[in-house]
Amino acid sequence: MTRTLRGAIALAGAAALSLGAVSMSGAAQPGAAAAQEQVKIGLLLPESKTTRYEKFDRPYIEQKIKELAPDAQIDYYNAAESATTQQQQVNTALTKGNQVLILDAVDSKSIQSSVQKAHDAGVKVVAYDRLAQGPVDAYVSYDNRKVGELQGRALLDALGDKAESGQIVMHNGSPTDPNAAEFKAGAHSVLDGKVKIGKEYDTPNWDPNNANQQMSGAISALGKDNIVGVYSANDGLAAGIATALKAAGINVPLTGQDAQLDAIQRILLGTQTITIEKPYKPEADIAATMAVDLAEGKELPKDLVPLTVTSGSGQKVPANLLTPIVVDKDNIGDTVVKDGLYTVDEICTPAYEAACQEAGLE
């Protein structure tokens, strides 16, 4: 069902509720009060170290909310990678009267008590990008296991005959992020039995500095000549890994995720092999639509939540999982440029002009 059609149905429903309220001598009907109140939404993002959140997710979500509910109050919170801070921010959002929380959890498990608190207060929770535990009302993300599968397949393709001649190092991301576990599972489903994994790490807080230290340690332990490739769960980690590889004089296939600008530039130079693009606008638009519908007391339509997923705490959550895209040197123009993430001028600064010309980005 299109948003326009849903809007028409919503208007008809609002009119019916209004007539019903009059016929009952002013008694409010279920959902009528929510439809009349100002929409108040709390947006809680996990950190700002990864460029996506401030550059893309926040503005896209806020823009879509304002498009759907021009008078909406949007309260923004960034937890700066602190689970404790995010729990405090949920309390603040509840105090401010937010009707819906769009929540990208720092720690999907520890936030469960806060999600329960919101639920008990009648506040809806839309899990964004990461599936928080507890009674979440809706969830939007990308197919995270598929992300790991695509990364693993791209690494194998890049290795070719070298897959059996050495070892790879795996950097799986933060152990508190449920998505990291899915990336990891997806990658292992492709890589296991095809390559030897010399070292494997979980990287707390998705910290590039930690990844750099881990990679340096792996090089020392395995020997630079024995490493044929590196699995990195995202571009932030890949940045730290690439620095360690360069310092050791190693250039091997390296994966990533999030289509960060520096990753695209590394791909052009050949120091990173692929990244995974998860277009932010579709995900942000769906989250905003879910939040506004819930704030207005509407039931989420099936086309908005076509799936059901199970959270780490066992709840069945209506969900929408989008399809990720592999970005390599050959399709930068048809992916991140075409999708509006970056312009050619943003990518092709003087240090990358030659590489851009070689890749056909002009």
N, C-alpha and C positions, 0 to 999 in steps of 0.2 A: 504494500500500500504506500502510495506516495505521501510526502509530507503535506502537499496541497490537499489531497483527499482527506488525510487525517485532520487537517485544519478545518475543513468543511464539516466533518463529523463532529469535531470538538465544538464548533460554533453552534451546531444544531443541538448538541447535548447541553451546552450552557443555557440555551434558550429554554429547553425543556426543564432544566433544573430551576430556572428562574420562575417559570410558571408554577412548577410544583411547590416552590417555597411560598408563593403568594397564596396558593390554594390551602396551605396548611397554616395560615395566619402568621407567616413570617418565620416558621420553624425551618432551620437550615437543613438541606438535604445532604447526604454523604457526598463529599467532594466539592460542594458549592463554596465553602469557606476557603478552601485551598485555591479555587479558581479565582476568587476575588482578591486574595491577598497578594501583595508584592512577592514575586519570586525571589527567594534568597538562597544562594548557592555558595557553598564553601569549596574552594579548589585547593587541594593539598597535594603538592608535588614533593618528591623525595630529596632532590639535591639540584645543584646548579653547576657542578663540575662537568657533567656531560652537557654539551652545548644545546642539545635538543630541547630541554625543558623551558628555558627562558626565551630561546630564539623561535621555537615553533609551537610546542604544546600549549603553553600558556596563552599566547596571543590568539591562536586558532580557536581554542576552547572559549575564551572570553568573547571573541568576535561572533561565534555561532550562537552563544547564549543571548547576546544582545540582539542578534538578528531574529531570534525566536521570541524573545521576551525583552523588548527595548527598555523597560523600566526595571529590569532585574538588578538586584544587589549582588555583587560578586565579591566575596572575601577571599583573598589569596594568601596562601601560606607555603613557605618552602622550609623543609625540615633540615636542610644542610647535612644530610646523611645521618641524622640522629633520630633513632627510634623513639627515645624519650621525648625529644622536642616535638615529634609528630603526635605523640599521645597528648601532650599538653595543648597542641594546636587543635586537636579534635575537641577537647574540652572548651577551648575558646570559641570554636565555631558553634558549638551547641549553645553556649551562653549568648552568642549574637543572634540566635534564632534562625540559623540556617536550616532550611527544610530538607536539603539534599547535600550530601558531601560527594564530590568527585575525588576519589582517594587513590593515589599511587603510593603504595606502602613502601616505607624504608625496609621494614621487617614484617613480612606477611603474617608471621606467627604472633609476635608480640603485640601487634595492633589489634588482635582479636578482641581483647577486652574493651577497647575503644569502639570497635564496630558494634559490639553487643550493647554498649552504653547508648550509642546513637539509636540503635534499633528499639531499645526500651523507651527512649524518649520520643519515638514516632518519627525519627529522622531517617530518610532513605540513604543508602550508600551505593554509589556506582564505583566499582573497582575499575581503575584505569590502568591498562598496560600490565599490571601485576595483580594477581588474584589474591586479595587479602582473605585471611581466615575470619570466620564468624558469619553472622546472618547478613550477607551481602545481597542487595536487591537486583543488581545487574552487573555485567562485566563485559568490557570490550578490550581486545588486544589483537595481536597477530598469532598465527598458529606457531607457537614457540618451538614445538618439537620439529616442525617442518623447517624452521630457521636452522636448527642444528643439523638436520639432514642435508640441507642445501650447502651449508658450510663444509660439512664433511665430504660431500661429493665434489665440491669445487677444489678442495685440498687434494683429494685423490687424483682428480683430473690433471691438476698442475704438477703433481709429483710424477705421474706417468710411470716409466720403468724404474724410477728411483724409489718407489714406494717400498720395495723390499730390500733396498741396499743400505738403509740406515734407520734412524729413529726419529720420531716426532715428539714435540713437547706440547702439552695441552694446558691452556689457561681458561678455566671454565666460568669465572665470574664469582659474584658474591654468594656465599652459602645461605644468606638470609633472604635471597631473592628467589621466589619459586620459579621464575622464568629461567634462571640460570640452570636449575636442575633439568628443565625441559630441553634447553639448548644442548646440555651435556648428554642427555639420553639420546636425543636425535643424532648428534655427532657420533656417539659410540655405536649406534645402530648401523652406521655406514662404515666407520673406520675399523671396528673390531675385526680381527682376522685378516685385515688387508695391510696393516702397518704395525710396526712395533712402537709402543708408546714408552719412551724412555723416562719421561718425567711428566707428572700431571699435578696441577695445582687448582685449588679454589682460591680466588683472590678477593679478600675482604673489601667491602665498600666499592668494588669496581675501581680500585685505585691504581692508576697508571704507574705510580712509583713502586707499589708492591709488585706489579707485573714486571717492571724493569729489574727489580732485585731477584725475583724468581727466575727470570730468563737468564740473568747473569750466573745465578747458581747452577742452573741446568747446563749451561755451556761449560762451566768448570767441571761439573760432575761427569758429563757425557763426552766431552771433547768436541770442539767446533767442527771437526771433519765428519763426525758421526750424526750430526743433526741435518735431516733432509727437509724438514718442514715444521711449521708451527700452527697449531689451532688456537686462535684467539676468539673468545666469545663476542667481543665488541671492539669498536674502534678506539675507545679510550685505552683499553688494555694494549691494543695493537701499537699505539703510539709509544708506550713504555717499552714494549717488546722490540719494536723496530730500532729504538735507540740502542738497546743492549746488543742487538744483532750487528748493527753498524759498527759499534765500538769493537766488536770481536772480528770484524771483517767477514761477516757471514751475510749472504743474500739468498734466502730460501723462500718458498711459498709461504704466505702468511694470510690468514683470514681475518675477518672483522664483521662488524654489524653497526648499523645506525646511519650509515652514509654521511659521516661527518666530513666537513670540508677538507680537513687535513688528511683524512683517509683517501678521499678522492684524489688529492694531489699525490699521495704516496703511490696510489695505483698507477697514475700517469708516469711516475718515475720508476716504477717496477719494484719498489720496496714493500709493497703490499699487493696481494693478488686479487682479492675480491672484498667487497663489503656486502651487507644485506640492507637493502632499502625497505623500510616499513613506512610508506608515505604517511606523514603525521596528520595531514588534514582530514582524510577519511576517518581515522581513529578519533581525532579530536571532535569532529562533527557528530559522530555517533554518540560519544560520551555526553556532549552538550545536549543533544536531542533527548537522550535518556533522562538526563537530569531535569530538564525543563518539563518533560512529560510527567515525571514523578512529582515534581514540585507542584504541578497543576492538578494533581490527583488522578492522572490518567493511567490506564493500564497499558503497559508497553506492548505494541503490536508485534505480531510474529515476525514480520520482516525486519524488525529492529533487533530482535533476540531470537534468531532461528535455531540456536543450539542450547543445550544444557551441559554445563561442566560441573565437576565435583571439586570443591576446594580442599585444602589440606586438613580442614577441620570437619569434612564430611558433608557440608551443605551442598545441595543441588542449586546451581545458580544459572539463571537465564543469561545467555552469552551471545556475543557476536565476535567471531574470530576471522580476521582478514588474512589475505595471502601475501607473503613476503616476496621480494624480488632480488635476484642476484645482480649485482653491479660489478662489471669488470671494465677493462680498458676499452673494449670495443663498443660498449653500449651506454657510456656516460651521457652522451647527448640525448639518447632516447629514454633515459630514466630520470636522473636527478635534475638535469637541465629542463627537460620537457615537463617534469612534474612541478617545476618552479621552486625547488629547494635552493638552487644557486643559478646565477647567470654565468655565462662563459667568462665574462670579465672578472667575476669573483674567483673563479677557478684558475683562470689563466693569467695569473700575475707574472711579472717578468721572469721569476725563477722557473716558471713552468711553461713558458711560451713555446719552446722547442718541443717539449713533450706533448703539449696540446696540439700543435700542428701535426705531429706524427699520428696522433689519435683522431685527427679530423675535426678538432674543436677550434673553430675560427669564427 
